[in-house]
């Protein structure tokens, strides 16, 4: 979320956030949507590597 807070406001207010699986947790998603607005999109699973 700290990175999202420094989005240049001159470009407008984002209403969608794309995050990687390292960020994804129910708590992080709720905090981001409540504090920054919009909707969070992220990978919910990590496939294993061969």
C-alpha positions as YAML, in Angstrom:
chain: A
units: angstrom
residues:
- id: 1
  name: UNK
  ca: [0.00, 0.00, 0.00]
- id: 2
  name: UNK
  ca: [2.80, 2.59, 0.58]
- id: 3
  name: UNK
  ca: [3.58, 2.61, -3.14]
- id: 4
  name: UNK
  ca: [-0.07, 3.26, -3.98]
- id: 5
  name: UNK
  ca: [-0.09, 6.29, -1.71]
- id: 6
  name: UNK
  ca: [2.49, 8.08, -3.84]
- id: 7
  name: UNK
  ca: [0.61, 7.85, -7.14]
- id: 8
  name: UNK
  ca: [0.83, 11.23, -8.79]
- id: 9
  name: UNK
  ca: [-2.54, 12.88, -8.16]
- id: 10
  name: UNK
  ca: [-2.16, 14.90, -11.39]
- id: 11
  name: UNK
  ca: [-3.16, 11.79, -13.34]
- id: 12
  name: UNK
  ca: [-6.41, 11.42, -11.42]
- id: 13
  name: UNK
  ca: [-7.58, 9.03, -8.75]
- id: 14
  name: UNK
  ca: [-7.06, 5.37, -9.60]
- id: 15
  name: UNK
  ca: [-10.07, 3.12, -9.03]
- id: 16
  name: UNK
  ca: [-8.33, -0.20, -9.73]
- id: 17
  name: UNK
  ca: [-5.21, -1.64, -8.12]
- id: 18
  name: UNK
  ca: [-3.30, -4.61, -9.55]
- id: 19
  name: UNK
  ca: [-1.12, -6.40, -7.02]
- id: 20
  name: UNK
  ca: [1.22, -9.38, -7.02]
- id: 21
  name: UNK
  ca: [0.73, -12.50, -4.94]
- id: 22
  name: UNK
  ca: [3.24, -11.31, -2.34]
- id: 23
  name: UNK
  ca: [0.80, -8.52, -1.43]
- id: 24
  name: UNK
  ca: [-2.39, -10.51, -1.58]
- id: 25
  name: UNK
  ca: [-4.17, -11.11, 1.71]
- id: 26
  name: UNK
  ca: [-7.71, -10.40, 2.77]
- id: 27
  name: UNK
  ca: [-6.48, -7.85, 5.31]
- id: 28
  name: UNK
  ca: [-4.29, -6.00, 2.78]
- id: 29
  name: UNK
  ca: [-7.09, -5.91, 0.21]
- id: 30
  name: UNK
  ca: [-9.62, -4.54, 2.71]
- id: 31
  name: UNK
  ca: [-7.19, -1.90, 3.98]
- id: 32
  name: UNK
  ca: [-6.34, -0.77, 0.46]
- id: 33
  name: UNK
  ca: [-9.95, -0.61, -0.72]
- id: 34
  name: UNK
  ca: [-11.02, 1.27, 2.43]
- id: 35
  name: UNK
  ca: [-8.15, 3.75, 2.52]
- id: 36
  name: UNK
  ca: [-7.59, 4.37, -1.21]
- id: 37
  name: UNK
  ca: [-10.93, 3.39, -2.70]
- id: 38
  name: UNK
  ca: [-11.39, 1.37, -5.82]
- id: 39
  name: UNK
  ca: [-11.01, -2.34, -6.27]
- id: 40
  name: UNK
  ca: [-7.97, -4.58, -5.82]
- id: 41
  name: UNK
  ca: [-7.15, -7.27, -8.38]
- id: 42
  name: UNK
  ca: [-4.51, -9.85, -7.54]
- id: 43
  name: UNK
  ca: [-3.37, -13.39, -8.08]
- id: 44
  name: UNK
  ca: [-4.83, -15.68, -5.44]
- id: 45
  name: UNK
  ca: [-2.59, -18.68, -5.96]
- id: 46
  name: UNK
  ca: [1.04, -19.43, -6.57]
- id: 47
  name: UNK
  ca: [1.79, -22.33, -8.89]
- id: 48
  name: UNK
  ca: [4.85, -24.34, -7.96]
- id: 49
  name: UNK
  ca: [7.86, -24.12, -10.24]
- id: 50
  name: UNK
  ca: [9.26, -27.30, -11.82]
...
